Amino acid sequence: MRHVSIVVIAAISTIAFTQFASAADLPRKAPVAPPPPPPFSWSGFYVGLNAGGGWRDPSDFVTVLTPCTITGNCTSGRVLGVTADQLLGSALGTGSGSRDGGFTGGGQIGYNKQFGNIVLGIEADIEYFKRSSSLTGTGIITADPLSLTVTNHTDSNWLATVRPRLGYAWDRWLVYVTGGLALTKLEYTQTMVMTPLNPNLILIPGAEALSVSKTKAGWTIGGGLEFAIWNNWSIKAEYLYLQFSGLSGTSAFRLVDGSPFSNVVTGSTGTVRDNIVRAGLNYRFGGGPF
């Protein structure tokens, strides 16, 4: 009986060893590669800050003087014996315009929706935007003689835009064009000062000033490049061109002694054109892979 048990154990051991050896000879399966990361998505809401610089192109200014018709004080078409068009034309014709540039900065909020490589979105921003342009000229009439200095000036302090965006995305890169509504408060001032150059001439100096301001709606167009540095953070560089219609106002040219001698002066500024180059940082909610 003992011999039978030894034979059975030996047989089982042989079979087990044979199965183990056969299993060892089977080819092993290659490790499964991890799935590729999902593509990056620009979809979602975002908020951010921006800062940069800008400049305002010189504006075209127009000044029109309507001579007074008070009998005994002036003659139609003349101001204190000097042709109005001649005096104003000389003053404005010798003037030089100036452009103003400097810092601009603020914040933005927006939303993107990505369809394949196409990204559609809308963005609104508001920021500090201190810009101005001016034109000053002085004309001299040798016959009297008189000197007339005319100064025109535009100024604004803030800017807001609401703009659709259309972009094309390469993974974390986004290039886009944008354009839409622009708002700013535009202020326009004009001063005119007439001074006799002959001390023996019995003539009282005259002066005039007008000032108007209004929140103006204009338009803007531009484009930019944006890069997602992390799933929720992106940086961008952007250029915007802005354009607003001008302002106009009227006032009276009066002698400095307060006498009733007066002429109606109309001043206006032409199209106001601004340019902005800025960088921005955005935080996107729900950004990253699809």
ROTIBA-503676 format. One record per residue: residue number from 1; residue in three letters; x, y, z of N, C-alpha, C, O in turn. Coordinates in steps of 0.001 Angstrom, whole numbers, plus 500000, padded with zeros to 6 digits. Each point is the difference from the previous one (the first is absolute). Layout:
BEGIN
   pos   code      nc1      nc2      nc3     cac1     cac2     cac3      cc1      cc2      cc3      oc1      oc2      oc3
   NUM    ALA        X        Y        Z        X        Y        Z        X        Y        Z        X        Y        Z
...
//
This chain:
BEGIN
   pos   code      nc1      nc2      nc3     cac1     cac2     cac3      cc1      cc2      cc3      oc1      oc2      oc3
     1    MET   500845   498799   500000   499155   501201   500000   500868   501234   500000   499689   501002   499356
     2    ARG   501404   498911   501376   500912   501137   500063   500600   500256   498637   500202   501150   499610
     3    HIS   500079   497806   499678   500587   500175   498659   499003   500636   499063   500386   500790   499139
     4    VAL   498356   498894   501002   498943   500607   499133   499924   501494   500259   499893   500776   499051
     5    SER   500158   499653   502208   499924   501430   500344   501157   500757   499401   499836   501107   499486
     6    ILE   501362   498280   500583   501184   500682   499441   499849   500185   498515   500375   501042   499462
     7    VAL   499073   497952   499857   499810   500067   498545   499011   501092   499637   500206   500751   499047
     8    VAL   498690   499329   501741   498964   501026   499718   500567   501397   500189   499765   500884   499176
     9    ILE   500988   499322   501914   500578   501327   500276   500978   500378   498898   500042   501147   499557
    10    ALA   500738   497883   500011   500971   500268   498937   499302   500376   498714   500454   500891   499281
    11    ALA   498432   498431   500416   499270   500290   498768   499408   501398   500038   500072   500741   499020
    12    ILE   499336   499619   502127   499390   501338   500128   501063   501074   499874   499779   501021   499348
    13    SER   501362   498761   501265   501078   500984   499938   500483   500172   498579   500306   501115   499577
    14    THR   499766   497808   499690   500454   500076   498607   499035   500793   499148   500402   500826   499181
    15    ILE   498296   498905   501028   498973   500722   499222   500042   501502   500324   499930   500832   499095
    16    ALA   500184   499510   502193   500024   501404   500412   501214   500715   499424   499897   501141   499551
    17    PHE   501240   498196   500461   501212   500615   499477   499882   500212   498508   500467   501006   499465
    18    THR   498899   498028   499856   499827   500130   498551   499100   501185   499662   500286   500751   499067
    19    GLN   498607   499424   501701   499080   501117   499757   500689   501338   500272   499798   500964   499261
    20    PHE   501002   499096   501780   500691   501241   500356   501012   500366   498911   500140   501162   499619
    21    ALA   500562   497805   499894   500984   500247   498948   499328   500464   498732   500522   500870   499302
    22    SER   498310   498553   500384   499267   500412   498797   499527   501440   500119   500074   500759   499033
    23    ALA   499442   499623   502140   499525   501369   500214   501145   500996   499889   499824   501120   499519
    24    ALA   501358   498454   500934   501151   500895   499923   500419   500241   498568   500559   501047   499671
    25    ASP   499166   497967   499469   500391   500142   498594   499017   500841   499202   500319   500368   498869
    26    LEU   498465   499968   501670   499012   500784   499257   500464   501445   499855   500607   500532   500929
    27    PRO   499122   500140   497913   500402   501423   499821   499209   500904   500941   498806   499792   500214
    28    ARG   501868   501210   500346   499346   500936   500898   499368   501156   499212   500524   500406   498963
    29    LYS   498338   500125   501535   499320   501129   499359   500768   501291   500274   500477   500231   501111
    30    ALA   499634   500613   497845   500673   501300   500155   499157   500910   500890   498772   499925   499961
    31    PRO   501862   500934   500841   499231   500936   500846   499149   500948   499168   500420   500453   498935
    32    VAL   498389   499841   501554   499071   500885   499287   500460   501451   500160   500189   500476   501120
    33    ALA   499991   500230   497744   500438   501397   500040   498885   500878   500567   498825   499769   499716
    34    PRO   501540   501239   501085   498971   500899   500531   499351   500799   498873   500664   500307   499010
    35    PRO   498066   500035   501116   499318   500755   498944   500596   501391   499865   500460   500567   500991
    36    PRO   499544   500006   497791   500549   501359   499814   499154   501021   500755   498799   499800   500182
    37    PRO   501820   501291   500256   499224   501019   500715   498942   500608   499093   500242   500166   498804
    38    PRO   498601   500166   501732   498945   500606   499176   500439   501359   499482   500825   500656   500637
    39    PRO   498646   499789   498222   500396   501302   499444   499605   501143   500924   499033   499905   500756
    40    PHE   501745   501193   499166   499736   501164   500827   498765   500735   499489   499746   500029   498795
    41    SER   499487   500565   502117   498788   500729   499628   500058   501434   500502   500420   500254   501129
    42    TRP   499151   500694   498016   499900   501405   500353   498601   500373   500480   499751   501165   500308
    43    SER   499349   497888   499762   498619   500289   500393   499906   500404   501466   500717   499466   500846
    44    GLY   498397   501476   499446   499735   500381   501374   500080   501498   500230   500437   500760   499135
    45    PHE   499129   499648   502056   500077   501394   500420   501416   500318   500486   500735   499115   500438
    46    TYR   499634   502179   499475   501304   500417   500508   499947   501450   500469   499159   500780   499553
    47    VAL   501741   499564   501344   500196   501376   500462   501499   500272   499971   500805   499070   500041
    48    GLY   499572   502216   499887   501418   500291   499946   500322   501465   500143   499116   500841   500167
    49    LEU   502174   499448   499763   500525   501355   500085   500843   500274   498764   500528   499077   499380
    50    ASN   499596   502212   500263   500833   500375   498871   500722   501309   500290   499554   500800   500823
    51    ALA   501552   499405   498501   500769   501234   500125   500811   500186   498729   500408   499033   499358
    52    GLY   499817   502220   500292   500767   500282   498802   500119   501486   499763   500018   500793   500942
    53    GLY   500061   499578   497802   500136   501398   499615   499131   500314   498803   499525   499103   499303
    54    GLY   500272   502194   500465   499191   500417   498871   500328   501421   499604   500741   500702   500688
    55    TRP   498691   499713   498183   500212   501361   499543   498769   500478   499239   499244   499204   499442
    56    ARG   500575   502110   500550   498902   500642   499275   500578   500785   498836   500898   500822   500182
    57    ASP   498590   498927   498629   500460   500741   498834   499494   501437   500054   498931   500252   500556
    58    PRO   501820   500701   498873   499530   501381   499988   498638   500118   499328   499760   499387   498959
    59    SER   499362   501392   501630   498651   500179   499459   499950   501216   499080   500834   500901   500088
    60    ASP   498182   499103   499038   499742   501154   499144   499002   500906   500716   498911   499560   500367
    61    PHE   501458   501695   499831   499127   500949   500683   499492   501055   499008   500704   500384   499066
    62    VAL   498081   500064   501155   499390   501018   499141   499474   501119   500889   499326   499744   500998
    63    THR   500980   501480   498642   499501   501163   500721   499306   500940   499019   500577   500389   498985
    64    VAL   498188   499968   501325   499219   500906   499153   499527   501167   500862   499421   499793   501066
    65    LEU   500824   501428   498472   499572   501184   500731   498936   500732   499189   500234   500380   498853
    66    THR   498598   499815   501750   498909   500736   499364   500027   501434   500506   499734   500223   501181
    67    PRO   500579   500767   497972   500145   501378   500477   498719   500526   500627   498898   499603   499621
    68    CYS   501263   501294   501342   498850   500588   500661   499319   501008   499083   500601   500492   499045
    69    THR   498183   499799   501246   499228   500935   499177   499472   501164   500824   499009   500631   499632
    70    ILE   501668   499657   501506   499564   501104   500842   500413   501314   499338   501191   500274   499850
    71    THR   497841   500528   499758   500283   501251   499293   500864   500925   500851   499718   500251   501172
    72    GLY   501333   500241   498202   500869   500934   500693   501199   499335   500638   500996   500666   500283
    73    ASN   498932   498040   499948   501131   499326   500638   500846   499199   499006   501207   499851   500194
    74    CYS   498173   499638   498756   500759   499230   499028   499279   500018   498669   498835   500388   499910
    75    THR   501860   499195   499080   499444   499941   498663   499903   498544   499585   500851   499187   500360
    76    SER   498118   500487   498886   499812   498622   499569   501249   499502   499271   500486   500631   499062
    77    GLY   500006   498251   501384   501163   499404   499367   501319   500437   500589   501053   499554   499544
    78    ARG   498918   501317   501470   501251   500485   500571   499956   499935   501525   498941   500170   500604
    79    VAL   502213   499585   500012   500116   499975   501460   500978   501094   500392   501196   499896   499727
    80    LEU   498300   501150   500911   500845   501126   500414   500841   500519   498837   501168   500350   500167
    81    GLY   498214   499693   498651   500691   500534   498841   500880   498990   499290   500686   500358   499043
    82    VAL   499317   498394   501395   500839   498965   499390   499104   498904   499439   499092   499530   500685
    83    THR   501154   500066   498090   499196   498938   499404   500125   498720   500827   501103   499520   500262
    84    ALA   497762   499946   500136   500001   498835   500891   500692   498794   499366   500838   499360   500636
    85    ASP   498814   500327   498109   500581   498831   499351   501511   500139   499883   500734   499023   500154
    86    GLN   499731   502201   499571   501435   500213   499862   500720   499759   501317   501042   499346   500032
    87    LEU   498410   501175   501041   500638   499871   501304   499983   498555   500490   501019   499480   500454
    88    LEU   497819   499878   499451   499905   498613   500454   500823   499080   499123   500665   499093   500501
    89    GLY   499298   501130   498206   500768   499161   499089   501483   500092   500264   500714   499001   499918
    90    SER   499754   502196   500400   501414   500173   500312   500374   499278   501284   501054   499370   500083
    91    ALA   498064   500726   500931   500297   499373   501288   500029   498480   499884   500906   499350   500521
    92    LEU   498101   500087   498797   499941   498540   499895   501023   499476   499012   500526   498899   500166
    93    GLY   499756   501885   498807   500932   499542   498983   501418   499854   500504   500767   499209   499452
    94    THR   499605   501539   501586   501357   499899   500535   500084   499073   501198   501062   499855   500604
    95    GLY   497814   499512   499744   499990   499117   501160   500608   498651   499705   500167   499622   498840
    96    SER   500162   499660   502203   500535   498643   499861   499282   499078   500959   499815   500323   501173
    97    GLY   499779   498515   498313   499299   499030   500831   500967   499148   500794   501173   499883   499644
    98    SER   498343   499527   501419   500833   499128   500823   499232   498740   500352   498779   500021   500156
    99    ARG   501953   498884   499967   499400   498744   500434   500492   499687   501400   501095   500403   500394
   100    ASP   498081   498872   500354   500323   499685   501386   500012   498487   500179   499113   499310   499497
   101    GLY   501880   500171   501213   500079   498576   500271   500344   499745   501447   500477   500893   500700
   102    GLY   499281   497886   499753   500313   499667   501371   499372   498698   500435   499577   499188   499176
   103    PHE   500367   500621   502135   499542   498746   500596   498489   499832   499868   499243   500970   500052
   104    THR   500342   497788   499777   498599   499626   500094   499915   498644   500694   500882   499159   499821
   105    GLY   498067   500617   500970   499870   498738   500717   498628   499836   500599   499332   500984   500317
   106    GLY   500238   497766   499842   498683   499733   500561   499732   498514   500097   500923   499204   500174
   107    GLY   497811   500420   499712   499603   498601   500132   499021   499596   498921   499358   500848   499380
   108    GLN   500530   497845   500395   499084   499476   498988   499295   498748   500518   500462   499333   500926
   109    ILE   498409   500377   498442   499235   498788   500277   499461   499493   498675   499641   500793   499130
   110    GLY   500301   497884   500709   499556   499483   498714   499584   498542   500057   500045   499359   501051
   111    TYR   499547   500130   497788   499575   498598   499867   500415   499493   498627   499836   500696   498998
   112    ASN   500712   498069   500960   500379   499338   498750   499237   498693   499842   499649   499348   500983
   113    LYS   500101   500280   497773   499459   498689   499670   500779   499464   498813   500061   500636   498947
   114    GLN   500545   498166   501230   500853   499435   498964   499253   498941   499207   499317   499146   500566
   115    PHE   500823   500921   498089   499430   499023   499076   501136   499502   499116   500341   500632   499000
   116    GLY   500245   498230   501373   501181   499547   499274   501146   500969   500238   500409   500229   501139
   117    ASN   500110   500343   497767   501058   500994   500135   499464   501431   500065   500759   500934   500257
   118    ILE   497957   499239   499513   499395   501337   499994   499537   500372   501408   499353   499208   500684
   119    VAL   500988   502003   499733   499610   500499   501322   499177   501270   499812   500479   500974   499420
   120    LEU   498286   499015   501069   499131   501172   499983   499866   500524   501426   499909   499216   500944
   121    GLY   500079   502099   499213   499895   500549   501342   499539   501437   499995   499805   500607   498947
   122    ILE   500024   499924   502245   499665   501405   500183   500731   500503   501237   500127   499284   500993
   123    GLU   500356   501961   498938   500791   500564   501100   499585   501445   500252   499719   500743   499060
   124    ALA   500244   499650   502200   499735   501378   500405   501121   500446   500920   500478   499218   500821
   125    ASP   499951   502046   499049   501053   500509   500869   499737   501465   500334   499278   500695   499286
   126    ILE   501312   499753   501796   499969   501402   500392   501345   500346   500607   500578   499199   500734
   127    GLU   499935   502013   498959   501332   500316   500467   500279   501495   500021   499288   500809   499407
   128    TYR   501778   499513   501303   500528   501359   500024   500588   500319   498636   500758   499208   499438
   129    PHE   498886   501968   500029   500433   500342   498648   500100   501520   499903   499101   500653   499470
   130    LYS   501982   499902   501039   500226   501442   499996   500690   500381   498694   501198   499772   499830
   131    ARG   498020   500821   499234   500542   500357   498697   499548   501399   499603   498929   500453   500404
   132    SER   501888   500225   498808   499642   501334   499547   500661   500290   498664   500963   499335   499617
   133    SER   498520   501660   499675   500635   500547   498805   499682   501481   499969   498978   500425   500540
   134    SER   501876   500363   498840   499803   501447   500027   500530   500650   498734   500798   499415   499267
   135    LEU   498746   501801   500491   500463   500815   498876   500010   501451   500459   498973   500519   500436
   136    THR   502167   500131   499472   500136   501404   500392   500644   500782   498862   500994   499563   499419
   137    GLY   498438   501588   500269   500568   500852   498953   499823   501463   500344   499052   500373   500692
   138    THR   501859   500453   498827   499928   501439   500211   500138   500720   498666   500940   499759   499243
   139    GLY   498114   501123   500482   500031   500790   498779   500215   501463   500322   499534   500488   501030
   140    ILE   501172   500220   498092   500285   501425   500189   499508   500772   498778   500349   499676   498865
   141    ILE   498844   501335   501382   499550   500887   498951   500813   501287   500116   499879   500735   500981
   142    THR   500949   499530   498011   500933   501133   500080   499322   501345   499809   500543   501025   500412
   143    ALA   498285   498995   498974   499353   501284   499721   499557   500691   501281   500019   501229   500058
   144    ASP   499579   498021   500979   499422   500656   501177   501003   500385   501087   499831   501111   500502
   145    PRO   501147   498174   499924   500149   498541   499856   499344   499273   501168   499857   500547   501093
   146    LEU   499749   498207   498650   499329   499168   501005   500634   498624   500025   500544   499536   498998
   147    SER   499384   499814   502151   500446   498621   500149   498840   499175   500529   499359   500372   500983
   148    LEU   500371   498491   498353   498929   499104   500432   500576   498608   500196   500584   499425   499081
   149    THR   499250   500039   502118   500447   498635   500297   498785   499116   500230   499148   500304   500835
   150    VAL   500779   498602   498421   498896   499047   500101   500567   498666   500482   500945   499480   499407
   151    THR   498488   499962   501662   500433   498716   500544   498809   499062   500095   498991   500329   500622
   152    ASN   501128   498499   498759   498982   498947   500069   500593   498790   500707   501183   499695   499846
   153    HIS   497982   499617   500933   500518   498892   500812   498897   498962   500216   498861   500350   500307
   154    THR   501486   498376   499531   499094   498901   500353   500634   499186   501119   501222   499923   500119
   155    ASP   497927   499473   500695   500506   499241   501131   499003   498902   500363   498790   500187   499875
   156    SER   501725   498665   500576   499159   498919   500517   500739   499295   501125   501230   500012   500044
   157    ASN   498015   499367   500874   500599   499393   501195   499751   498496   500125   500740   499319   500710
   158    TRP   498243   500150   498622   499693   498588   500132   499508   499451   498665   499616   500748   499100
   159    LEU   500407   497938   500799   499594   499316   498779   499329   498684   500360   500437   499303   500916
   160    ALA   498505   500359   498367   499330   498705   500154   499682   499447   498610   499660   500755   499089
   161    THR   500452   497932   500754   499653   499363   498725   499205   498726   500251   500129   499369   501049
   162    VAL   499050   500263   497978   499308   498709   499962   500236   499441   498607   499567   500589   499009
   163    ARG   501136   498247   500909   500491   499521   498711   499814   498490   499813   500454   499230   500846
   164    PRO   498900   500325   498085   500074   498586   499626   501435   499646   499594   500757   500859   499548
   165    ARG   499603   497863   500621   501326   499515   499601   499834   498758   499128   499152   499150   500272
   166    LEU   501660   500751   498685   500042   498825   499129   501447   499549   499915   500873   500752   499565
   167    GLY   499379   497987   500864   501374   499535   500058   500207   498629   499400   499046   499271   499728
   168    TYR   502221   500388   500069   500405   498677   499537   501014   499469   500997   500983   500673   500312
   169    ALA   498777   498106   500195   500824   499442   501072   500867   498854   499495   499551   499141   499240
   170    TRP   501723   500870   501209   500889   498851   499877   500322   499553   501415   500939   500506   500615
   171    ASP   498298   498561   499899   500194   499522   501358   499975   501186   500967   498937   500577   500228
   172    ARG   502205   499798   500343   500037   501074   500997   500250   501382   499399   500097   500979   500741
   173    TRP   500008   499120   497953   500168   501284   499329   498674   500434   499385   499251   499180   499468
   174    LEU   500471   502117   500612   498771   500549   499423   500319   501335   499349   500497   500910   500663
   175    VAL   499221   499216   498041   500120   501271   499304   498584   500466   499651   499166   499189   499595
   176    TYR   500559   502101   500557   498617   500451   499837   499927   501414   499439   500953   500776   500084
   177    VAL   497891   499534   499343   499642   501363   499612   498801   500409   500854   499230   499152   500452
   178    THR   500621   502155   499765   498936   500482   500868   499571   501390   499558   500773   500725   499373
   179    GLY   498002   499643   500953   499503   501333   499663   498604   500182   500560   499273   499029   500208
   180    GLY   500353   502230   500036   498663   500239   500527   499831   501420   500506   500543   500943   499425
   181    LEU   498702   499206   501654   499622   501292   500564   501085   500534   500926   500601   499249   500767
   182    ALA   499644   502065   499150   500926   500684   500900   499305   501213   500602   499240   500689   499319
   183    LEU   501022   499572   501964   499402   501136   500710   501086   500780   500719   500930   499415   500554
   184    THR   498952   501915   499438   500896   500850   500767   499311   501325   500255   499064   500361   499286
   185    LYS   501390   500371   501730   499516   501360   500231   500997   500951   499376   501149   500085   500432
   186    LEU   498403   500632   498542   500860   500900   499257   499725   501441   500434   498849   500433   500046
   187    GLU   502206   500293   500269   499897   501402   500378   500726   500854   498956   501120   499688   499596
   188    TYR   498222   501392   499977   500576   500894   498998   499991   501427   500521   498963   500497   500440
   189    THR   502179   500158   499512   500104   501397   500416   500679   500812   498901   500837   499499   499249
   190    GLN   498771   501771   500687   500624   500925   499056   500147   501359   500665   499081   500472   500669
   191    THR   502059   500148   499150   500207   501361   500492   500534   500869   498870   500776   499546   499159
   192    MET   498796   501704   500838   500478   500987   499026   500342   501278   500755   499208   500487   500807
   193    VAL   501953   500039   498930   500430   501245   500637   500527   500950   498924   500919   499654   499257
   194    MET   498492   501551   500660   500442   501010   499044   500647   501154   500765   499423   500535   500947
   195    THR   501772   499835   498630   500772   501015   500722   500513   501055   499018   500604   499646   498987
   196    PRO   499166   501654   501292   500587   501048   499158   501520   500008   500144   500521   499888   501110
   197    LEU   500181   500242   497782   501455   500040   500026   500537   501430   500019   501170   500211   500316
   198    ASN   498002   500763   499354   500395   501402   500007   499525   500639   501297   498795   500166   500187
   199    PRO   502110   500196   500710   499571   500569   501292   499256   501314   499853   499282   500405   500914
   200    ASN   500878   500279   497938   499313   501266   499794   498603   499811   499414   499223   500949   499894
   201    LEU   500467   497787   499721   498692   499732   499414   498948   499904   501098   500149   499232   500951
   202    ILE   498794   501550   498911   498938   499969   500992   499115   498792   499686   499027   500108   499254
   203    LEU   501313   498772   501311   499275   498753   499732   500035   499128   501244   501063   499765   500574
   204    ILE   497801   499769   499828   499915   499171   501193   500161   498531   499589   499311   499547   499086
   205    PRO   501576   499706   501563   500179   498580   499642   498696   499218   500128   499121   500360   500783
   206    GLY   500768   498573   498444   498820   499150   500062   500392   498561   500292   501141   499599   499767
   207    ALA   497916   499632   500741   500274   498606   500321   498723   499176   499846   498892   500536   500038
   208    GLU   501278   498165   499790   498869   499088   499824   500423   498636   500487   501168   499630   499889
   209    ALA   497883   499615   500653   500288   498632   500424   498724   499182   499937   498919   500491   500326
   210    LEU   501209   498272   499256   498869   499070   500036   500492   498666   500546   501167   499638   499848
   211    SER   497937   499657   500777   500327   498693   500564   498769   499116   499950   498947   500370   500519
   212    VAL   501173   498472   498864   498904   499034   499917   500545   498613   500300   501170   499721   499736
   213    SER   497998   499414   500811   500389   498614   500262   498793   499098   499798   498858   500408   500214
   214    LYS   501413   498359   499371   498913   499058   499718   500565   498589   499943   501112   499785   499519
   215    THR   498113   499257   500976   500369   498594   499845   499699   499596   498561   498855   500060   499552
   216    LYS   502178   499531   499737   499886   499713   498572   500085   498494   499742   500800   499294   500614
   217    ALA   498369   500238   498479   500055   498616   499526   500748   499974   498675   499691   500768   499088
   218    GLY   501273   498364   500812   500764   499839   498775   500162   498528   499668   499195   499172   500426
   219    TRP   501836   500502   498819   500243   498605   499635   501489   499691   500117   500844   500895   500011
   220    THR   499449   497815   500076   501372   499544   500123   500191   498711   499209   499061   499229   499799
   221    ILE   502167   500556   499760   500360   498770   499299   501454   499692   500305   500804   500911   500198
   222    GLY   499538   497802   499842   501375   499629   500306   500185   498498   499988   499231   499275   499368
   223    GLY   501780   500264   501324   500298   498576   500038   501058   499701   501042   500565   500908   500610
   224    GLY   499697   497806   499588   500972   499639   501009   500409   498538   499941   499515   499228   499173
   225    LEU   501387   500416   501722   500514   498640   500131   499970   499635   501472   500442   500778   500846
   226    GLU   499027   498011   499472   499862   499565   501385   500611   498610   500160   499907   499166   499099
   227    PHE   500722   500593   502056   500635   498703   500275   499622   499547   501403   500119   500761   500960
   228    ALA   499420   497984   499153   499627   499425   501293   501245   499429   500664   500532   498978   499565
   229    ILE   499928   501685   501487   501207   499530   500681   499696   498846   500952   500864   499155   500235
   230    TRP   497922   500795   500318   499489   498868   500759   498571   499770   499568   499483   500733   499157
   231    ASN   499862   498249   501413   498642   499693   499577   499045   501175   500184   499099   500184   499182
   232    ASN   501074   500615   501868   499063   501077   500286   500583   501399   499794   499267   500982   500117
   233    TRP   502009   499137   499584   500635   501299   499873   500537   500194   498590   500571   499086   499405
   234    SER   499235   502120   500071   500521   500316   498671   500502   501437   499981   499554   500836   500786
   235    ILE   501379   499442   498308   500518   501336   499782   499702   500404   498556   499876   499147   499121
   236    LYS   500010   502161   500644   499674   500446   498652   500694   501317   499680   500379   500752   500898
   237    ALA   499783   499517   497800   500459   501282   499485   498958   500460   498991   499516   499198   499202
   238    GLU   500130   502105   500826   498845   500460   499237   500215   501422   499487   500636   500819   500662
   239    TYR   498822   499466   498143   499983   501355   499444   498554   500369   499677   499248   499189   499460
   240    LEU   500365   502061   500883   498669   500514   499679   500117   501381   499375   500769   500842   500464
   241    TYR   498463   499378   498479   499826   501332   499419   498589   500462   500344   499044   499240   499846
   242    LEU   500818   502023   500626   498703   500526   500418   499721   501309   499275   500913   500770   499702
   243    GLN   497806   499468   500021   499631   501239   499319   498681   500527   500554   499042   499252   500197
   244    PHE   500937   502079   500054   498821   500673   500528   499721   501252   499168   500923   500656   499518
   245    SER   497797   499662   500321   499658   501267   499360   500292   501138   500969   500075   499791   501210
   246    GLY   500092   501423   498248   500427   501124   500808   498859   500707   500713   498853   499553   499982
   247    LEU   501500   501575   500653   499053   500844   500724   500039   501405   499422   500948   500369   499308
   248    SER   498012   500416   500980   499974   501395   499584   499314   500835   501067   499228   499483   500807
   249    GLY   501058   501807   499188   499388   500912   500955   500086   501429   499500   500725   500281   499046
   250    THR   498548   500622   501583   500011   501411   499623   500196   500873   501234   499633   499622   501113
   251    SER   500945   501537   498669   500145   500987   501058   500095   501371   499350   499922   500112   498777
   252    ALA   500245   500925   502019   500041   501362   499484   501368   500604   500238   500561   499894   501090
   253    PHE   499974   500747   497867   501260   500727   500126   499673   501368   500589   499249   500771   499402
   254    ARG   501305   499531   501758   499649   501229   500707   501244   500806   500353   501096   499463   500160
   255    LEU   498695   501840   499955   501071   500860   500490   500171   499772   501491   499029   499729   500707
   256    VAL   502206   500381   499772   500271   499662   501395   499398   501008   500973   499927   499723   501197
   257    ASP   499640   501440   498317   499390   500956   500920   498516   499737   500204   499330   500736   500725
   258    GLY   500146   498200   498628   498609   499629   500195   499026   500751   499126   498792   499872   500198
   259    SER   501679   500909   498840   499103   500738   499120   499222   499040   499112   500409   498853   499819
   260    PRO   498473   501606   499624   499110   499084   499274   500540   499530   498652   499356   499196   499327
   261    PHE   501811   501292   500272   500553   499563   498721   500226   498488   500054   500704   499516   500886
   262    SER   498722   499747   498198   500198   498551   500015   499828   499401   498620   499339   500573   499134
   263    ASN   501257   498283   500677   499869   499213   498789   499800   498549   500398   500584   499533   500978
   264    VAL   498599   499761   498272   499752   498589   500279   501130   499167   499399   500303   500105   498812
   265    VAL   500307   499073   502024   501087   499128   499558   499547   498557   500129   499534   499582   501060
   266    THR   500599   499670   497881   499687   498572   500009   501289   499212   499833   500746   500197   499041
   267    GLY   499504   498914   501901   501190   499154   499920   499595   498533   499962   499016   499604   500624
   268    SER   501742   499602   498649   499696   498568   499929   501275   499216   499777   500962   500491   499409
   269    THR   499024   498293   501071   501107   499091   499753   499551   498922   499029   498860   499538   500048
   270    GLY   502037   500073   499081   499682   498947   499055   500054   498632   500651   499896   499883   501222
   271    THR   500265   499086   497968   500048   498631   500486   501146   499807   500986   501123   500439   499752
   272    VAL   498587   498901   501369   501008   499698   501018   500442   498557   499811   499175   499085   499996
   273    ARG   502144   500713   499848   500546   498676   499689   501014   499594   501066   500951   500732   500273
   274    ASP   498839   498102   500325   500884   499498   501059   500560   498633   499622   499395   499259   499226
   275    ASN   501771   500422   501334   500669   498716   499780   500466   499445   501343   500466   500746   500862
   276    ILE   499404   497938   499308   500411   499343   501247   500807   498747   499671   499610   499213   499137
   277    VAL   501508   500607   501550   500761   498748   499991   500135   499571   501450   500510   500765   500819
   278    ARG   499041   498016   499521   499988   499591   501405   500211   498499   500141   499820   499231   499055
   279    ALA   500569   500377   502158   500129   498593   500376   498969   499696   501080   499591   500892   500743
   280    GLY   499985   497836   499343   498979   499633   500969   500245   498638   500615   500710   499165   499439
   281    LEU   498693   500623   501719   500041   498721   500707   498569   499605   500316   499266   500775   500614
   282    ASN   500321   498010   498969   498633   499520   500208   499974   498742   500855   500868   499135   499886
   283    TYR   498121   500778   500973   499702   498759   500715   498691   499464   499453   498983   500693   500026
   284    ARG   501034   498076   499481   498830   499407   499369   499388   498944   500923   500686   499111   500505
   285    PHE   498010   501018   499693   499272   499047   500830   499628   498785   499152   499396   500134   498936
   286    GLY   500971   498690   501546   499685   498789   499244   500901   499807   498800   499640   499280   499069
   287    GLY   501520   501347   500933   500912   499862   498872   500713   498670   500020   499871   499223   500947
   288    GLY   500889   500517   497991   500788   498775   499924   499458   499033   498984   499402   500426   499012
   289    PRO   500786   498277   501191   499552   499014   499025   498480   499980   499883   499281   500454   500890
   290    PHE   500246   499001   497972   498562   499844   499763   499377   499093   501085   498796   499747   499976
//
